[in-house]
Amino acid sequence: MDFSANGSEETELYHAQIHLYKHVYNFVSAMALKSAAELGIADAIHNHGKPMTLTELASSLKLHPSKVNILYRFLSLLTHNGFFVKSKGEEEEIAYALTPSSKLLISGKSTCLSALVTGALHPNSIDMWSSTEKWFNEDKEQTLFECAKGENYWDFLNKDSDRLSMFQDAMTADSRMFKLALKENKHVFEGLESLVDVAGGTGTVTKLIHEAFPNIKCTVFDQPQVVGNLTGNENLNFVGGDMFKSIPPADAVLLKWVLHDWNDELSLKILKNSKEAISHKGKDGKVIIIDISIDETSDDHRLTELQLEYDLVMLTMFLGKERTKTEWDKLIHDAGFSSYKIIPISGFKSLIEVYP
Ligand SMILES: C[S@@+](CC[C@H](N)C(=O)[O-])C[C@H]1O[C@@H](n2cnc3c(N)ncnc32)[C@H](O)[C@@H]1O
């Protein structure tokens, strides 16, 4: 479409329409990506060892012949969106190759994010969005999830072991990416004798820390139903409990992807309990927070958009929030800590070292 009639009212209108439609249909791109993860397209191309033609791909995915053209249409959008690239295969047929983004869907790799894609886009997480109107109009403090399903997300998960494992698998996928951040930020953990990973899930992050620093006594602390059946070794143990009551003592408390689940009042409680847990180390203890820190001055539109989208996910699921630098500053000081340092890691998250 030609918008060369610069500045005309029509041009502005067309731009506005495209902008609006683009945002309306963003969900189609998300769902096409989910289909790619479910079908295992990246695995098929990876296992083939070279770009695959549509026919090869459809046959490897064991699709019914009537679905080959449907696969082609999905691949067209996914290719446009940067998940595949087209090249010329043998006999000049178009073949599809992986890109850095679709390589994140190869199963068995430490960087595989398929479980995050399918978990985040599962009806369990998506259905609630049809209740936003009711949520806005109800005179009640509750999450959108609660408004839609009649119970909070944690109760919903805890009722069904398949749901709980799906959630933990999504978290595990995200946590595995931490390996890179750990490599780049070894100094944060050097010199520690003990560490407690609070709300550490099934321990993916702790295991990576344990691998890199086998001498640190690591504890994964989470709800009893999450860690109850897990066993570790001499320097890696699992403890069930409630972080709002107390946290096991250690030189350092790790809070990865935790504080964004909670509002300021509850986050303060977790931070104060964390301060208590490191109190035996005096000024040498520390709390390590891994979460998003929104930089309001950033001109990276895509990054800020992702961070703000995460903020709405946290709000709707948990009444939690992604915090700006200013909000972190206030929360950390309100919890009684004296100083902190924000280190950007893994693209859109930050590691915040907090000192008593
Ligand atoms: C978003 S997940 C983060 C898991 C992990 N830190 C990670 O990055 O993969 C939040 C975790 O908080 C745990 N949790 C929720 N309430 C808790 C409580 N009261 N005490 C301890 N853990 C809790 C959940 O079981 C879940 O594993």
The ligand as a Tripos MOL2 file, in Angstrom:
@<TRIPOS>MOLECULE
LIG
   27    29     1     0     0
SMALL
NO_CHARGES

@<TRIPOS>ATOM
      1 C1          7.2530  -17.9900   39.1920 C.3       1 LIG1
      2 S1          7.6880  -19.4070   40.1010 S.3       1 LIG1
      3 C2          9.4240  -19.1720   40.1800 C.3       1 LIG1
      4 C3         10.1690  -20.4490   40.3160 C.3       1 LIG1
      5 C4         11.6790  -20.3260   40.2290 C.3       1 LIG1
      6 N1         12.2350  -19.3200   41.1010 N.3       1 LIG1
      7 C5         12.1040  -20.1230   38.7990 C.2       1 LIG1
      8 O1         12.5910  -19.0750   38.4420 O.co2     1 LIG1
      9 O2         11.9470  -21.0580   38.0070 O.co2     1 LIG1
     10 C6          7.1430  -19.0310   41.7050 C.3       1 LIG1
     11 C7          7.3610  -20.1150   42.7300 C.3       1 LIG1
     12 O3          6.8620  -19.6270   43.9790 O.3       1 LIG1
     13 C8          6.4790  -20.7470   44.7430 C.3       1 LIG1
     14 N2          5.6990  -20.2970   45.8930 N.ar      1 LIG1
     15 C9          4.4580  -19.7340   45.8760 C.ar      1 LIG1
     16 N3          4.0750  -19.4340   47.1380 N.ar      1 LIG1
     17 C10         5.0910  -19.7960   47.9660 C.ar      1 LIG1
     18 C11         5.2940  -19.7310   49.3890 C.ar      1 LIG1
     19 N4          4.3600  -19.2010   50.1720 N.pl3     1 LIG1
     20 N5          6.4620  -20.1810   49.8980 N.ar      1 LIG1
     21 C12         7.4160  -20.7070   49.0850 C.ar      1 LIG1
     22 N6          7.2800  -20.7960   47.7230 N.ar      1 LIG1
     23 C13         6.1360  -20.3400   47.1730 C.ar      1 LIG1
     24 C14         5.7220  -21.5660   43.7200 C.3       1 LIG1
     25 O4          5.5510  -22.9050   44.1430 O.3       1 LIG1
     26 C15         6.6040  -21.4190   42.4830 C.3       1 LIG1
     27 O5          7.5280  -22.4860   42.3840 O.3       1 LIG1
@<TRIPOS>BOND
     1     1     2 1
     2     2     3 1
     3     2    10 1
     4     3     4 1
     5     4     5 1
     6     5     6 1
     7     5     7 1
     8     7     8 2
     9     7     9 1
    10    10    11 1
    11    11    12 1
    12    11    26 1
    13    12    13 1
    14    13    14 1
    15    13    24 1
    16    14    15 ar
    17    14    23 ar
    18    15    16 ar
    19    16    17 ar
    20    17    18 ar
    21    17    23 ar
    22    18    19 1
    23    18    20 ar
    24    20    21 ar
    25    21    22 ar
    26    22    23 ar
    27    24    25 1
    28    24    26 1
    29    26    27 1
@<TRIPOS>SUBSTRUCTURE
     1 LIG1         1 GROUP 0 **** ****
